Amino acid sequence: MTLLLFNKPYDVLSQFTDRGSPTKRATLSDFIDVPGVYPAGRLDRDSEGLLLLTDDGRLQARIADPRFKLAKTYLVQVEGEPAGDALDALRGGVRLKDGPTRPAEVERIDPPAIWPRDPPIRFRANIADCWLRLTIREGRNRQVRRMTAAVGHPTLRLVRWQIGDWSLGDLAPGAYRRA
């Protein structure tokens, strides 16, 4: 069995091909040359961080399927400075258009010592921002972004840091290692 931990850079698709696009976009094939592995789950093009790839279909399903409730932890830079009521709303579960989310674990954190994003997020001198560590146990489309927006603090930058027991650690953007 092969399991790779990949630090997906911003603006890279979580797939190996980009068929049908009028312009070429970066894909996993630009970084990973290991035959037979496939992503276990997805990470949006505008998100960064940990993506697991494996050649084991059962492991892939256990990682990606929400019914297994595998914890996924994100470092999230949000617009504004969420007060206790916004954090409590995330902790209790947020109502989205596709139904309520499961409760999240969330805490404010100091800005993490991570790589700079390329391109950087848009800086606005008169609008504060802060960082959260947020853990969810489901994986709806753009869920973390929708959750922070629902409590009035849109996501500016999203880095998946951990899935279950697997963590990015010091893995550089665009690099991978075998687990």
N, C-alpha and C positions, 0 to 999 in steps of 0.2 A: 504494500500500500504506500502511496505517495501522498504527502500533505505538505503544501507550500504555504508560507505566510508571505504575503506580498503587501508592500506599502504603496497603494495606488495613488499616484499623483492626481492633482486637480486636472480636470479636462481630459481624462482618459476614460474610455468606455469600458465597462466591466464585461467585455466579450472579446473574442479573438478576431472577429471580422467586422467590417463596416459596409456590408453589401447594400447597395441602393442609395448611398449618400452621394449627393452631387459634389461634395468636397470631402477630401480625406480627413478623417479624424483619428486620433491616437487610440489604439486598442491594446489589449493585453499582449498581443503578438509582437508589439514593439519592445516588450520588456522580458517576456518569458518564453524560453525555448525548450520547455520540457514537454515532450509529447504525451498525450493521453490525459492531461489534467483539465478540469473544468471548474469554474467558480462555484463555490457553495454559497449561494445567495448573490445579492447584487449590492453595488454601491453606486449611487448616482454619479453622473459625469462631473457634476459640480461639487462633489464631496471627495474627501481624501481619506487615506488611512487603510486599516487592515482589511484585506480581502483574502479569504482562504480558498485554495484550489486543491482539488484532490482527484484521484482516479478511482476512488471507492464510492460507488453509488449510494450505499447505505449510509456512509458517513456524511456524504453530501446532503442527503435527505434529513439526517438528524440535525445538521447545522442550519439548514435553510428553512425547514418546516416549522411554522409558528407553534404547532401543537406540542413541540418539545420544550418550549419556553426557555431556550438557551439565552442567557444574558448577553446583551450587546451594549458596551459602554462607549460613549461618545464624549469628546471634548467639543463644546459648542460655544462659539462666540456669538453673543446675541446683542441686538440693538437695545440700548437702555440698560437700566439696572433693576432687575426683577426684585420686587419686594416679597415679603413673606406670603402674601395671598397668591401671587403668581406661582411661586414655588410649591405652595400647598395644593394648588389646582393641578399641577403636573404630578404631584405625589398621589393625588386622589384619582387620577384618570381624567382625561380631557375629552369632551364631546367633539368629534369631528363629523364631517358630512357622511362618512361611512360608518358611523357609530362611535361609541365611547372606546377609548384606549384602556389598556390595563394600567394600573398604577405604575409610575416610574419612580426610580430612586434618583434624587437630584440634589446637588449642593453647589453653591457658588465656590469657585476656586480662583486662586491667583492665576494670572496669565501663564500658561504652560511654556516650558522651555522646549519648543518644537521648531521645526524648520520654517522659514518664511514661505508664504504662499506665492506662487508665480502664476498669474499676476496677483499682486496684493489686493486685499479687500479695499473697497472704496472708503477712505478716511473722511469723516465729517467732524470738523473741529467743535461744533456746538451740539453734537449728539454723543452722549456717553455710550460705552459698551462694556460688557463684562463677559467672563467665561463661566460656564457651568460644566460639571461632570454629570452626565445623564445616562442612566441605564434603563433599557427597556427589555421586555421579554416577548416581543412580537416583532413583526417586520413589515408593516404596511408600506405602500409606496410613499416615499418622501415623508415618512411619519414624524421624525424628530422635527423637521422644518415646519410641518403643519401644527405640531403640538406647541412649539414656542410661539408661532404666530397667533395661535388661538388664545394664548395668555398675554398677548400684546407686546411680544418681544421677538421680532423676526430674526431668524438665523442669518448671520453674516458669514460664518465659516463653520464647517462641520468636519470633524476628524474622528473616524471610528478608531478607537484605541484598543479595544479588547472584545473578543468573542469567546464566551465561556472561559476556559483557562488559557487560551492563546492570546498573547499581547504583542504589540508592536515592539516594545522595548526600544532599542537604539537603531532599528532598521530604517535606513535612509529612504526617502521617496524614490520610487522606481526600482528598488532592490527587493529581492526575495531570498528566503532561506527555507530549508527543509525543517520540518518540525521533528 
